[in-house]
Amino acid sequence: MPFELDGITFYYSDKKVIDNFSIKLAPAKFYGIIGPNGSGKTTILDLLVNHRQPTDGSLNFKGRRLSSYSKFELSREIALVPQNFYINFPFTVKEIVMMGRYPHIPRFAAPAAGDWEIVNAVMEKSRIVEFADRYVTELSGGERQRVVFARALAQNTPILILDEATSNLDINYTLSLLNIAADGVQAAGKTVIAVLQDINLAAAYCDYLVFMSKGRIVTHGPAGEILNPDTLRSVFEVDAKVYFEDYCNSLQVVFRR
């Protein structure tokens, strides 16, 4: 198992944000984490990438306690696309994407031809080649988000973590980048763990859903089994209809006004 979380609890000061969170995440799946604002979704991702440590409970990665890994070790295993990305230095787009290769480049060495091949291929796939030489400080929010996504792809890790990674994108680029992530799961056995606000996108792309509320898991399981009106009513307090849509070959949701 890549991740095993057992009884994870986390506090911000004296506020409990994650409460007895337990789950095992198997490899080669596309996971979606869904829940209301403030339910602890981003905090769980922070714990998975070791940006924060649990107050209580155990969090293991590949059979070892996650906190025992060095930053360098984890940078070759896990890539993160954060919800917000701020940078005030005038790096070019291709320089930002190349940062994803740093875990694979020997210390004090320059990027090799193979690194540039990966960067160029990722920029092409992410459709950012046209502004590869522009400064990232000159880009729109959506353009920057695509650059950060490309940097994570260049990192070429077995695990990709997305924290509302398409929130600044239009539907065209949203589908394009989620297709890239899904292809990595299906073709290369990668694991994707994504916080998503759009339940229909989660239904279309995710194999497995984790519904959260108030720092706890409400339910989790294969998307086709647990995405239903009762779950949505319990988590979001809304009435919804869930049905299978042939056009996108997945469950979809419509809500009552």
MIDOSE-1310 file (N, C-alpha, C; in nm, 2 decimals, decimal comma, always signed):
residues 257
mpfe	+0,08/-0,12/+0,00/+0,00/+0,00/+0,00/+0,09/+0,13/+0,00; +0,06/+0,22/-0,09/+0,14/+0,35/-0,08/+0,12/+0,42/+0,05; -0,01/+0,43/+0,09/-0,04/+0,51/+0,21/-0,13/+0,42/+0,30; -0,10/+0,42/+0,43/-0,19/+0,36/+0,53/-0,20/+0,46/+0,64
ldgi	-0,32/+0,51/+0,66/-0,35/+0,61/+0,77/-0,44/+0,54/+0,87; -0,39/+0,55/+1,00/-0,46/+0,48/+1,10/-0,48/+0,57/+1,22; -0,61/+0,61/+1,24/-0,65/+0,69/+1,35/-0,58/+0,83/+1,35; -0,57/+0,89/+1,23/-0,50/+1,02/+1,22/-0,59/+1,13/+1,28
tfyy	-0,53/+1,21/+1,37/-0,59/+1,33/+1,43/-0,49/+1,44/+1,41; -0,55/+1,56/+1,38/-0,46/+1,68/+1,36/-0,53/+1,80/+1,42; -0,46/+1,88/+1,49/-0,51/+2,00/+1,55/-0,43/+2,12/+1,49; -0,51/+2,23/+1,46/-0,45/+2,36/+1,44/-0,47/+2,43/+1,57
sdkk	-0,36/+2,46/+1,65/-0,37/+2,51/+1,78/-0,45/+2,42/+1,87; -0,57/+2,47/+1,91/-0,66/+2,39/+1,99/-0,78/+2,34/+1,91; -0,78/+2,36/+1,78/-0,90/+2,32/+1,70/-0,87/+2,19/+1,63; -0,95/+2,09/+1,65/-0,94/+1,96/+1,59/-0,99/+1,97/+1,44
vidn	-0,90/+1,95/+1,35/-0,93/+1,96/+1,21/-0,95/+1,82/+1,14; -0,87/+1,73/+1,18/-0,88/+1,59/+1,14/-0,91/+1,50/+1,26; -1,01/+1,41/+1,25/-1,06/+1,34/+1,36/-1,07/+1,19/+1,33; -0,97/+1,11/+1,38/-0,97/+0,96/+1,37/-0,99/+0,92/+1,22
fsik	-0,90/+0,97/+1,14/-0,91/+0,94/+0,99/-0,83/+0,81/+0,96; -0,89/+0,71/+0,91/-0,83/+0,58/+0,88/-0,87/+0,54/+0,74; -0,76/+0,50/+0,66/-0,79/+0,45/+0,53/-0,66/+0,39/+0,47; -0,67/+0,30/+0,38/-0,56/+0,25/+0,31/-0,58/+0,28/+0,16
lapa	-0,48/+0,34/+0,10/-0,49/+0,38/-0,04/-0,40/+0,29/-0,12; -0,46/+0,21/-0,21/-0,39/+0,11/-0,29/-0,33/+0,19/-0,41; -0,23/+0,13/-0,48/-0,17/+0,19/-0,60/-0,26/+0,18/-0,72; -0,22/+0,26/-0,82/-0,28/+0,25/-0,95/-0,43/+0,28/-0,95
kfyg	-0,47/+0,38/-0,87/-0,61/+0,42/-0,87/-0,62/+0,57/-0,87; -0,73/+0,62/-0,92/-0,76/+0,77/-0,92/-0,85/+0,79/-0,80; -0,80/+0,85/-0,70/-0,89/+0,88/-0,58/-0,94/+1,02/-0,58; -1,06/+1,04/-0,54/-1,12/+1,17/-0,53/-1,16/+1,19/-0,38
iigp	-1,12/+1,31/-0,33/-1,16/+1,35/-0,19/-1,26/+1,46/-0,21; -1,38/+1,44/-0,15/-1,49/+1,53/-0,17/-1,55/+1,57/-0,03; -1,59/+1,70/-0,01/-1,65/+1,74/+0,11/-1,67/+1,89/+0,11; -1,75/+1,93/+0,21/-1,78/+2,08/+0,22/-1,65/+2,16/+0,25
ngsg	-1,66/+2,29/+0,23/-1,55/+2,38/+0,26/-1,52/+2,36/+0,41; -1,40/+2,35/+0,45/-1,36/+2,34/+0,59/-1,37/+2,20/+0,64; -1,38/+2,10/+0,56/-1,40/+1,97/+0,61/-1,26/+1,90/+0,63; -1,15/+1,96/+0,59/-1,02/+1,90/+0,62/-0,95/+1,84/+0,50
ktti	-1,01/+1,86/+0,38/-0,96/+1,79/+0,26/-0,81/+1,83/+0,23; -0,78/+1,96/+0,23/-0,65/+2,01/+0,20/-0,55/+1,97/+0,32; -0,60/+1,97/+0,44/-0,51/+1,92/+0,55/-0,47/+1,78/+0,53; -0,56/+1,69/+0,48/-0,52/+1,56/+0,46/-0,41/+1,55/+0,35
ldll	-0,42/+1,63/+0,25/-0,31/+1,63/+0,15/-0,18/+1,68/+0,21; -0,19/+1,78/+0,29/-0,07/+1,83/+0,36/+0,00/+1,72/+0,44; -0,08/+1,64/+0,50/-0,03/+1,53/+0,58/+0,03/+1,42/+0,49; -0,03/+1,40/+0,37/+0,02/+1,30/+0,28/+0,15/+1,34/+0,22
vnhr	+0,18/+1,47/+0,20/+0,31/+1,51/+0,14/+0,41/+1,55/+0,25; +0,37/+1,53/+0,38/+0,46/+1,55/+0,49/+0,49/+1,70/+0,52; +0,40/+1,78/+0,47/+0,41/+1,93/+0,50/+0,37/+1,95/+0,65; +0,28/+1,86/+0,70/+0,24/+1,86/+0,84/+0,25/+1,72/+0,89
qptd	+0,26/+1,71/+1,02/+0,26/+1,58/+1,09/+0,14/+1,56/+1,18; +0,09/+1,44/+1,18/-0,03/+1,41/+1,26/+0,00/+1,44/+1,41; -0,11/+1,49/+1,48/-0,10/+1,51/+1,62/-0,11/+1,37/+1,69; -0,18/+1,28/+1,63/-0,20/+1,15/+1,68/-0,23/+1,05/+1,57
gsln	-0,20/+0,92/+1,59/-0,22/+0,82/+1,49/-0,10/+0,79/+1,41; -0,10/+0,70/+1,32/+0,01/+0,67/+1,24/-0,02/+0,68/+1,09; +0,09/+0,73/+1,02/+0,08/+0,75/+0,87/+0,20/+0,69/+0,81; +0,17/+0,58/+0,74/+0,28/+0,50/+0,68/+0,28/+0,52/+0,52
fkgr	+0,40/+0,52/+0,47/+0,41/+0,52/+0,32/+0,50/+0,41/+0,28; +0,45/+0,32/+0,20/+0,53/+0,20/+0,15/+0,59/+0,13/+0,27; +0,51/+0,11/+0,37/+0,55/+0,03/+0,49/+0,64/+0,10/+0,59; +0,68/+0,23/+0,56/+0,76/+0,31/+0,66/+0,68/+0,43/+0,70
rlss	+0,71/+0,47/+0,83/+0,65/+0,59/+0,87/+0,68/+0,71/+0,78; +0,58/+0,78/+0,74/+0,61/+0,89/+0,64/+0,71/+0,99/+0,69; +0,71/+1,02/+0,81/+0,80/+1,12/+0,87/+0,94/+1,08/+0,87; +0,97/+0,95/+0,84/+1,11/+0,90/+0,84/+1,17/+0,92/+0,70
yskf	+1,10/+0,96/+0,60/+1,15/+0,99/+0,47/+1,22/+1,13/+0,47; +1,32/+1,15/+0,40/+1,38/+1,28/+0,37/+1,30/+1,35/+0,27; +1,32/+1,48/+0,26/+1,25/+1,56/+0,15/+1,29/+1,51/+0,02; +1,42/+1,48/+0,00/+1,47/+1,43/-0,13/+1,40/+1,30/-0,16
elsr	+1,39/+1,20/-0,07/+1,33/+1,08/-0,10/+1,18/+1,10/-0,14; +1,11/+1,18/-0,07/+0,97/+1,20/-0,11/+0,95/+1,27/-0,24; +1,05/+1,36/-0,27/+1,04/+1,43/-0,40/+1,05/+1,34/-0,52; +1,11/+1,22/-0,50/+1,11/+1,12/-0,61/+0,99/+1,03/-0,61
eial	+0,91/+1,04/-0,51/+0,79/+0,96/-0,50/+0,66/+1,03/-0,52; +0,65/+1,15/-0,47/+0,52/+1,22/-0,47/+0,54/+1,36/-0,53; +0,45/+1,40/-0,62/+0,44/+1,53/-0,68/+0,31/+1,60/-0,64; +0,32/+1,72/-0,61/+0,20/+1,80/-0,56/+0,17/+1,91/-0,65
vpqn	+0,04/+1,92/-0,69/-0,01/+2,05/-0,76/-0,09/+2,12/-0,66; -0,04/+2,23/-0,60/-0,12/+2,29/-0,49/-0,23/+2,38/-0,54; -0,32/+2,41/-0,45/-0,44/+2,49/-0,48/-0,40/+2,63/-0,52; -0,30/+2,69/-0,45/-0,25/+2,82/-0,48/-0,10/+2,81/-0,50
fyin	-0,05/+2,89/-0,60/+0,09/+2,89/-0,63/+0,13/+3,04/-0,65; +0,22/+3,09/-0,56/+0,27/+3,22/-0,56/+0,42/+3,22/-0,58; +0,46/+3,30/-0,67/+0,61/+3,32/-0,69/+0,63/+3,46/-0,74; +0,72/+3,53/-0,68/+0,75/+3,67/-0,71/+0,88/+3,69/-0,79
fpft	+0,95/+3,58/-0,82/+1,07/+3,59/-0,89/+1,05/+3,56/-1,04; +1,12/+3,63/-1,13/+1,09/+3,62/-1,27/+1,16/+3,50/-1,33; +1,12/+3,38/-1,29/+1,16/+3,26/-1,36/+1,08/+3,25/-1,49; +1,13/+3,19/-1,59/+1,06/+3,16/-1,71/+0,98/+3,03/-1,69
vkei	+0,88/+3,01/-1,78/+0,79/+2,90/-1,77/+0,88/+2,77/-1,77; +0,97/+2,76/-1,87/+1,05/+2,64/-1,88/+1,14/+2,62/-1,76; +1,18/+2,73/-1,70/+1,26/+2,71/-1,58/+1,18/+2,65/-1,46; +1,06/+2,70/-1,45/+0,97/+2,64/-1,35/+0,94/+2,49/-1,37
vmmg	+0,91/+2,46/-1,50/+0,89/+2,32/-1,53/+1,01/+2,23/-1,50; +1,13/+2,29/-1,53/+1,25/+2,21/-1,51/+1,28/+2,19/-1,36; +1,22/+2,27/-1,27/+1,23/+2,25/-1,13/+1,17/+2,11/-1,09; +1,08/+2,06/-1,17/+1,03/+1,93/-1,14/+1,13/+1,82/-1,17
ryph	+1,24/+1,85/-1,24/+1,35/+1,75/-1,26/+1,45/+1,75/-1,16; +1,46/+1,85/-1,07/+1,56/+1,86/-0,97/+1,59/+1,74/-0,89; +1,48/+1,67/-0,84/+1,51/+1,54/-0,77/+1,59/+1,44/-0,84; +1,59/+1,45/-0,98/+1,66/+1,35/-1,06/+1,79/+1,40/-1,11
iprf	+1,83/+1,52/-1,07/+1,96/+1,58/-1,12/+2,06/+1,58/-1,01; +2,18/+1,52/-1,03/+2,28/+1,52/-0,93/+2,31/+1,66/-0,88; +2,35/+1,67/-0,75/+2,38/+1,80/-0,69/+2,50/+1,86/-0,77; +2,48/+2,00/-0,79/+2,57/+2,08/-0,87/+2,58/+2,05/-1,01
aapa	+2,50/+1,95/-1,06/+2,51/+1,92/-1,21/+2,40/+2,00/-1,28; +2,42/+2,02/-1,41/+2,33/+2,09/-1,49/+2,23/+1,98/-1,55; +2,11/+2,03/-1,59/+2,01/+1,94/-1,65/+2,07/+1,87/-1,77; +2,05/+1,74/-1,79/+2,10/+1,67/-1,90/+2,01/+1,68/-2,02
agdw	+2,05/+1,63/-2,13/+1,96/+1,63/-2,25/+1,83/+1,56/-2,22; +1,84/+1,44/-2,15/+1,72/+1,37/-2,12/+1,62/+1,45/-2,03; +1,67/+1,53/-1,94/+1,58/+1,62/-1,86/+1,51/+1,72/-1,95; +1,58/+1,78/-2,04/+1,52/+1,87/-2,13/+1,42/+1,81/-2,22
eivn	+1,44/+1,68/-2,26/+1,35/+1,61/-2,34/+1,22/+1,59/-2,27; +1,23/+1,55/-2,14/+1,11/+1,53/-2,06/+1,04/+1,67/-2,04; +1,11/+1,77/-2,01/+1,05/+1,91/-1,99/+0,97/+1,95/-2,12; +1,04/+1,94/-2,23/+0,98/+1,98/-2,36/+0,85/+1,89/-2,39
avme	+0,86/+1,76/-2,36/+0,74/+1,67/-2,39/+0,63/+1,71/-2,29; +0,66/+1,74/-2,17/+0,55/+1,78/-2,07/+0,49/+1,91/-2,11; +0,57/+2,01/-2,15/+0,52/+2,14/-2,19/+0,43/+2,12/-2,32; +0,47/+2,03/-2,41/+0,38/+2,01/-2,52/+0,25/+1,94/-2,48
ksri	+0,26/+1,84/-2,40/+0,14/+1,77/-2,35/+0,04/+1,87/-2,27; +0,10/+1,96/-2,20/+0,02/+2,05/-2,11/-0,02/+2,18/-2,19; +0,03/+2,19/-2,31/-0,01/+2,30/-2,40/+0,04/+2,43/-2,35; +0,16/+2,44/-2,31/+0,22/+2,56/-2,26/+0,34/+2,60/-2,33
vefa	+0,37/+2,53/-2,44/+0,49/+2,56/-2,52/+0,49/+2,70/-2,57; +0,38/+2,75/-2,61/+0,37/+2,89/-2,67/+0,42/+3,00/-2,58; +0,42/+2,98/-2,44/+0,47/+3,08/-2,35/+0,59/+3,02/-2,27; +0,66/+2,93/-2,32/+0,77/+2,87/-2,25/+0,88/+2,97/-2,21
dryv	+0,90/+3,07/-2,28/+1,00/+3,17/-2,25/+0,95/+3,29/-2,18; +0,82/+3,30/-2,15/+0,77/+3,41/-2,08/+0,79/+3,39/-1,93; +0,80/+3,50/-1,85/+0,81/+3,50/-1,71/+0,68/+3,45/-1,65; +0,69/+3,37/-1,55/+0,57/+3,32/-1,48/+0,50/+3,43/-1,41
tels	+0,56/+3,54/-1,37/+0,50/+3,65/-1,31/+0,41/+3,73/-1,41; +0,42/+3,70/-1,54/+0,34/+3,77/-1,64/+0,22/+3,69/-1,68; +0,20/+3,57/-1,62/+0,09/+3,48/-1,67/-0,04/+3,51/-1,59; -0,15/+3,47/-1,65/-0,27/+3,47/-1,57/-0,28/+3,35/-1,47
gger	-0,38/+3,36/-1,38/-0,39/+3,25/-1,29/-0,40/+3,11/-1,35; -0,48/+3,10/-1,45/-0,50/+2,97/-1,52/-0,38/+2,93/-1,59; -0,30/+3,02/-1,65/-0,18/+2,98/-1,72/-0,08/+2,93/-1,61; -0,07/+3,00/-1,50/+0,03/+2,96/-1,40/-0,01/+2,82/-1,35
qrvv	-0,14/+2,79/-1,33/-0,18/+2,66/-1,29/-0,14/+2,55/-1,38; -0,15/+2,58/-1,51/-0,10/+2,48/-1,61/+0,05/+2,46/-1,60; +0,12/+2,56/-1,57/+0,27/+2,55/-1,55/+0,30/+2,46/-1,43; +0,23/+2,49/-1,32/+0,26/+2,41/-1,20/+0,22/+2,26/-1,22
fara	+0,11/+2,24/-1,29/+0,08/+2,10/-1,33/+0,19/+2,04/-1,41; +0,24/+2,11/-1,51/+0,35/+2,06/-1,59/+0,47/+2,03/-1,51; +0,50/+2,12/-1,41/+0,62/+2,09/-1,33/+0,60/+1,96/-1,25; +0,48/+1,93/-1,20/+0,46/+1,81/-1,13/+0,47/+1,69/-1,22
laqn	+0,42/+1,70/-1,35/+0,44/+1,59/-1,44/+0,59/+1,57/-1,48; +0,66/+1,67/-1,49/+0,81/+1,66/-1,51/+0,88/+1,59/-1,40; +0,82/+1,59/-1,28/+0,88/+1,53/-1,16/+0,88/+1,38/-1,18; +0,78/+1,33/-1,26/+0,77/+1,19/-1,30/+0,77/+1,09/-1,18
tpil	+0,68/+1,12/-1,08/+0,67/+1,04/-0,96/+0,56/+0,94/-0,98; +0,56/+0,83/-0,90/+0,45/+0,73/-0,90/+0,32/+0,78/-0,84; +0,33/+0,89/-0,76/+0,21/+0,94/-0,70/+0,20/+1,09/-0,73; +0,08/+1,13/-0,78/+0,05/+1,27/-0,81/-0,07/+1,31/-0,72
ilde	-0,05/+1,42/-0,65/-0,15/+1,47/-0,56/-0,20/+1,61/-0,61; -0,33/+1,62/-0,63/-0,39/+1,74/-0,68/-0,48/+1,81/-0,58; -0,45/+1,93/-0,54/-0,53/+2,00/-0,45/-0,61/+2,11/-0,52; -0,73/+2,07/-0,57/-0,82/+2,16/-0,65/-0,73/+2,22/-0,76
atsn	-0,66/+2,13/-0,83/-0,56/+2,17/-0,92/-0,61/+2,23/-1,05; -0,74/+2,22/-1,07/-0,80/+2,28/-1,20/-0,90/+2,39/-1,16; -0,89/+2,44/-1,04/-0,99/+2,54/-1,00/-0,98/+2,67/-1,08; -0,87/+2,71/-1,13/-0,85/+2,83/-1,21/-0,86/+2,81/-1,36
ldin	-0,90/+2,69/-1,40/-0,90/+2,66/-1,54/-1,04/+2,65/-1,60; -1,05/+2,68/-1,73/-1,17/+2,66/-1,80/-1,19/+2,51/-1,83; -1,31/+2,48/-1,88/-1,34/+2,33/-1,89/-1,25/+2,26/-1,99; -1,21/+2,33/-2,09/-1,12/+2,27/-2,19/-0,99/+2,23/-2,13
ytls	-0,92/+2,31/-2,06/-0,80/+2,28/-2,00/-0,82/+2,19/-1,88; -0,93/+2,20/-1,81/-0,96/+2,11/-1,70/-0,97/+1,97/-1,75; -1,04/+1,94/-1,85/-1,05/+1,81/-1,91/-0,92/+1,76/-1,96; -0,84/+1,85/-2,02/-0,71/+1,81/-2,08/-0,62/+1,76/-1,97
llni	-0,61/+1,83/-1,86/-0,52/+1,79/-1,76/-0,56/+1,67/-1,68; -0,69/+1,66/-1,65/-0,75/+1,54/-1,59/-0,73/+1,42/-1,67; -0,74/+1,44/-1,80/-0,71/+1,33/-1,90/-0,57/+1,28/-1,89; -0,48/+1,37/-1,87/-0,34/+1,34/-1,86/-0,32/+1,26/-1,73
aadg	-0,38/+1,31/-1,62/-0,36/+1,24/-1,49/-0,42/+1,10/-1,50; -0,54/+1,09/-1,56/-0,61/+0,95/-1,57/-0,53/+0,86/-1,66; -0,47/+0,91/-1,77/-0,38/+0,83/-1,85/-0,26/+0,77/-1,78; -0,21/+0,85/-1,69/-0,10/+0,80/-1,60/-0,14/+0,69/-1,52
vqaa	-0,26/+0,69/-1,47/-0,31/+0,58/-1,39/-0,33/+0,45/-1,47; -0,39/+0,47/-1,58/-0,43/+0,36/-1,67/-0,31/+0,30/-1,74; -0,22/+0,38/-1,79/-0,11/+0,34/-1,88/+0,01/+0,31/-1,80; +0,04/+0,38/-1,69/+0,16/+0,36/-1,62/+0,15/+0,32/-1,47
gktv	+0,03/+0,29/-1,43/+0,00/+0,24/-1,29/+0,03/+0,35/-1,19; +0,02/+0,47/-1,22/+0,04/+0,58/-1,12/-0,08/+0,59/-1,03; -0,06/+0,66/-0,92/-0,17/+0,68/-0,82/-0,20/+0,83/-0,82; -0,32/+0,87/-0,84/-0,36/+1,01/-0,83/-0,46/+1,03/-0,71
iavl	-0,43/+1,13/-0,63/-0,52/+1,16/-0,52/-0,55/+1,30/-0,53; -0,68/+1,33/-0,56/-0,73/+1,46/-0,59/-0,84/+1,51/-0,50; -0,82/+1,64/-0,45/-0,94/+1,71/-0,39/-1,01/+1,78/-0,51; -1,14/+1,75/-0,52/-1,22/+1,80/-0,63/-1,35/+1,86/-0,57
qdin	-1,38/+1,98/-0,62/-1,51/+2,04/-0,58/-1,63/+2,00/-0,67; -1,59/+1,97/-0,80/-1,69/+1,94/-0,90/-1,72/+1,79/-0,88; -1,84/+1,75/-0,83/-1,88/+1,61/-0,81/-1,89/+1,54/-0,94; -1,94/+1,60/-1,05/-1,95/+1,54/-1,17/-1,81/+1,50/-1,24
laaa	-1,72/+1,59/-1,22/-1,58/+1,56/-1,27/-1,52/+1,44/-1,18; -1,55/+1,44/-1,05/-1,50/+1,33/-0,97/-1,56/+1,20/-1,01; -1,69/+1,21/-1,05/-1,76/+1,08/-1,09/-1,71/+1,03/-1,22; -1,67/+1,13/-1,31/-1,62/+1,09/-1,44/-1,48/+1,03/-1,44
ycdy	-1,39/+1,08/-1,34/-1,25/+1,04/-1,35/-1,21/+0,95/-1,24; -1,27/+0,95/-1,12/-1,22/+0,88/-1,01/-1,27/+0,74/-1,00; -1,18/+0,65/-0,96/-1,22/+0,51/-0,94/-1,28/+0,49/-0,80; -1,23/+0,58/-0,71/-1,26/+0,56/-0,57/-1,28/+0,69/-0,50
lvfm	-1,39/+0,71/-0,42/-1,42/+0,84/-0,36/-1,41/+0,83/-0,21; -1,37/+0,94/-0,15/-1,36/+0,95/-0,01/-1,44/+1,08/+0,03; -1,56/+1,06/+0,09/-1,64/+1,18/+0,13/-1,61/+1,21/+0,28; -1,58/+1,34/+0,30/-1,54/+1,39/+0,43/-1,64/+1,50/+0,48
skgr	-1,65/+1,51/+0,61/-1,72/+1,61/+0,68/-1,67/+1,63/+0,82; -1,64/+1,76/+0,85/-1,59/+1,79/+0,99/-1,47/+1,71/+1,03; -1,38/+1,69/+0,93/-1,25/+1,62/+0,96/-1,26/+1,47/+0,97; -1,38/+1,41/+0,94/-1,39/+1,27/+0,95/-1,43/+1,21/+0,81
ivth	-1,41/+1,08/+0,79/-1,46/+1,02/+0,67/-1,60/+0,98/+0,70; -1,69/+1,03/+0,61/-1,83/+0,99/+0,62/-1,85/+0,85/+0,55; -1,79/+0,83/+0,44/-1,80/+0,70/+0,37/-1,69/+0,70/+0,26; -1,65/+0,59/+0,22/-1,55/+0,58/+0,11/-1,57/+0,44/+0,04
gpag	-1,53/+0,44/-0,09/-1,55/+0,32/-0,16/-1,55/+0,35/-0,31; -1,57/+0,24/-0,40/-1,57/+0,26/-0,54/-1,68/+0,37/-0,58; -1,65/+0,45/-0,67/-1,74/+0,57/-0,70/-1,87/+0,52/-0,74; -1,88/+0,41/-0,82/-2,01/+0,36/-0,86/-2,10/+0,30/-0,75
eiln	-2,04/+0,28/-0,63/-2,11/+0,22/-0,52/-2,16/+0,32/-0,42; -2,08/+0,43/-0,40/-2,11/+0,52/-0,29/-2,16/+0,66/-0,33; -2,15/+0,69/-0,46/-2,20/+0,81/-0,51/-2,35/+0,80/-0,53; -2,43/+0,84/-0,43/-2,58/+0,83/-0,44/-2,64/+0,94/-0,36
pdtl	-2,78/+0,96/-0,38/-2,85/+1,07/-0,31/-2,83/+1,07/-0,16; -2,83/+0,95/-0,10/-2,81/+0,95/+0,05/-2,68/+1,00/+0,09; -2,57/+0,97/+0,02/-2,44/+1,02/+0,06/-2,43/+1,17/+0,04; -2,49/+1,22/-0,07/-2,48/+1,36/-0,09/-2,57/+1,44/+0,01
rsvf	-2,68/+1,38/+0,05/-2,76/+1,45/+0,15/-2,69/+1,45/+0,28; -2,63/+1,34/+0,32/-2,56/+1,33/+0,44/-2,44/+1,43/+0,45; -2,36/+1,44/+0,34/-2,24/+1,52/+0,34/-2,27/+1,67/+0,32; -2,36/+1,70/+0,22/-2,38/+1,84/+0,18/-2,51/+1,89/+0,22
evda	-2,60/+1,81/+0,27/-2,74/+1,85/+0,30/-2,81/+1,91/+0,18; -2,80/+1,84/+0,07/-2,87/+1,88/-0,05/-2,95/+1,76/-0,11; -3,05/+1,79/-0,18/-3,12/+1,68/-0,26/-3,06/+1,67/-0,40; -3,04/+1,55/-0,44/-2,98/+1,53/-0,57/-3,03/+1,40/-0,64
kvyf	-3,02/+1,40/-0,77/-3,05/+1,28/-0,84/-2,92/+1,23/-0,90; -2,89/+1,10/-0,89/-2,77/+1,04/-0,94/-2,81/+0,94/-1,05; -2,75/+0,95/-1,17/-2,79/+0,86/-1,28/-2,67/+0,83/-1,36; -2,67/+0,73/-1,44/-2,56/+0,69/-1,53/-2,59/+0,76/-1,66
edyc	-2,48/+0,83/-1,71/-2,49/+0,91/-1,83/-2,40/+0,84/-1,94; -2,47/+0,79/-2,04/-2,39/+0,72/-2,15/-2,29/+0,81/-2,22; -2,32/+0,94/-2,23/-2,24/+1,03/-2,31/-2,10/+1,04/-2,25; -2,09/+1,04/-2,11/-1,96/+1,05/-2,05/-1,92/+0,91/-1,98
nslq	-2,01/+0,81/-2,00/-1,98/+0,68/-1,95/-1,95/+0,68/-1,80; -2,03/+0,75/-1,72/-2,01/+0,76/-1,58/-2,14/+0,81/-1,51; -2,14/+0,79/-1,38/-2,25/+0,85/-1,30/-2,24/+1,00/-1,31; -2,35/+1,07/-1,31/-2,36/+1,22/-1,30/-2,46/+1,26/-1,20
vvfr	-2,46/+1,38/-1,16/-2,54/+1,43/-1,05/-2,61/+1,56/-1,10; -2,74/+1,57/-1,07/-2,81/+1,70/-1,08/-2,88/+1,73/-0,95; -2,89/+1,86/-0,92/-2,93/+1,90/-0,79/-3,07/+1,97/-0,80; -3,14/+1,96/-0,69/-3,27/+2,03/-0,68/-3,24/+2,17/-0,63
r	-3,31/+2,27/-0,70/-3,29/+2,41/-0,66/-3,35/+2,43/-0,52
